[in-house]
Amino acid sequence: QAQVLESGGGSVQAGGSLTLSCVTSGYTYKSECIGWFRQVPGKEREGVAAREAVAAVRLDNGDAFYADSVRDRFSISRHNEMNTSLQMTDLKPEDTAIYFCAADRSSFLCSSDRWTRSTRYTYWGQGIQVSVSS
């Protein structure tokens, strides 16, 4: 059974750093596009469509994409076809959210005009809390 598992969340003060990890397993076909999304607590009922795109990486060629709000502060890396990470630096209180890793078999999804489309990702993790205090 396909699984997506996030780890590495926690609480930090503004200006601090955290690294989130995402491990995928149990797929018949390997994932080609890994995305990170976030959702403010209390808005879970709004579902996948309301999750804010943070970053994504295409696994076959390493192309990376970032939201303007995190560019130059966050860095997404691929380690192998099942393991990616999101390094977050200079964290701000507005980065506080539940962070979700999402995976899809389609490398087509990992492009500059499509990677933010949360509803196109097939597999999702349970989410992990990141809290940044001022």
SULLINRA-V270063 format. One record per residue. N is the residue number from 1. RES is the residue in one letter. PHI is phi in radians with two decimals (* if undefined). OMEGA is omega in whole degrees, 0 to 359 (NA if undefined). Layout:
BEGIN
N|RES|PHI|OMEGA ; N|RES|PHI|OMEGA
END
This chain:
BEGIN
1|Q|*|182 ; 2|A|-1.16|178 ; 3|Q|-2.39|173 ; 4|V|-2.24|186 ; 5|L|-2.25|177 ; 6|E|-1.71|173 ; 7|S|-2.65|174 ; 8|G|1.78|179 ; 9|G|-1.23|178 ; 10|G|2.80|182 ; 11|S|-2.07|178 ; 12|V|-2.45|173 ; 13|Q|-1.53|179 ; 14|A|-0.95|183 ; 15|G|1.62|181 ; 16|G|-1.42|184 ; 17|S|-2.33|173 ; 18|L|-2.55|174 ; 19|T|-2.14|177 ; 20|L|-1.70|177 ; 21|S|-2.05|178 ; 22|C|-2.34|178 ; 23|V|-2.11|178 ; 24|T|-1.96|181 ; 25|S|-2.72|172 ; 26|G|1.40|181 ; 27|Y|-1.59|173 ; 28|T|-1.24|176 ; 29|Y|-2.02|182 ; 30|K|-1.26|176 ; 31|S|-1.30|178 ; 32|E|-2.01|183 ; 33|C|-2.35|177 ; 34|I|-2.03|179 ; 35|G|-2.15|172 ; 36|W|-1.99|179 ; 37|F|-2.28|177 ; 38|R|-2.45|183 ; 39|Q|-2.49|179 ; 40|V|-1.21|178 ; 41|P|-0.96|181 ; 42|G|1.71|180 ; 43|K|-1.99|182 ; 44|E|-1.07|182 ; 45|R|-1.14|181 ; 46|E|-1.34|170 ; 47|G|1.37|185 ; 48|V|-1.04|185 ; 49|A|-1.09|184 ; 50|A|-1.61|181 ; 51|R|-1.33|183 ; 52|E|-1.47|177 ; 53|A|-1.24|182 ; 54|V|-1.93|182 ; 55|A|-2.84|176 ; 56|A|-2.66|177 ; 57|V|-2.44|176 ; 58|R|-1.57|192 ; 59|L|-1.31|184 ; 60|D|-1.38|182 ; 61|N|-2.25|176 ; 62|G|1.41|178 ; 63|D|-1.00|182 ; 64|A|-2.10|182 ; 65|F|-2.35|183 ; 66|Y|-2.41|169 ; 67|A|-1.24|181 ; 68|D|-1.02|184 ; 69|S|-1.21|183 ; 70|V|-2.10|182 ; 71|R|-0.99|180 ; 72|D|1.33|176 ; 73|R|-2.03|181 ; 74|F|-1.91|178 ; 75|S|-2.44|180 ; 76|I|-1.77|183 ; 77|S|-2.32|173 ; 78|R|-1.80|180 ; 79|H|-1.88|171 ; 80|N|-2.80|187 ; 81|E|-1.25|180 ; 82|M|-2.09|191 ; 83|N|-2.34|176 ; 84|T|-2.29|178 ; 85|S|-2.47|177 ; 86|L|-2.21|178 ; 87|Q|-1.55|184 ; 88|M|-2.04|179 ; 89|T|-2.12|180 ; 90|D|0.82|183 ; 91|L|-1.15|182 ; 92|K|-2.10|179 ; 93|P|-0.94|180 ; 94|E|-1.26|173 ; 95|D|-1.44|179 ; 96|T|-1.07|183 ; 97|A|-3.09|166 ; 98|I|-1.58|182 ; 99|Y|-1.79|182 ; 100|F|-2.08|170 ; 101|C|-1.71|180 ; 102|A|-2.30|183 ; 103|A|-2.34|176 ; 104|D|-2.62|181 ; 105|R|-1.32|188 ; 106|S|-1.58|173 ; 107|S|-1.20|178 ; 108|F|-1.02|180 ; 109|L|-1.18|182 ; 110|C|-1.47|175 ; 111|S|-2.45|188 ; 112|S|-1.06|184 ; 113|D|-1.85|182 ; 114|R|-2.20|191 ; 115|W|-1.10|182 ; 116|T|-1.42|186 ; 117|R|-1.39|188 ; 118|S|-1.03|184 ; 119|T|-1.23|180 ; 120|R|-1.51|180 ; 121|Y|-1.42|187 ; 122|T|-1.46|188 ; 123|Y|-2.03|183 ; 124|W|-2.31|171 ; 125|G|-1.45|182 ; 126|Q|-1.40|180 ; 127|G|1.72|180 ; 128|I|-2.49|186 ; 129|Q|-1.43|170 ; 130|V|-2.17|181 ; 131|S|-2.16|181 ; 132|V|-2.16|181 ; 133|S|-1.76|182 ; 134|S|-1.52|NA
END
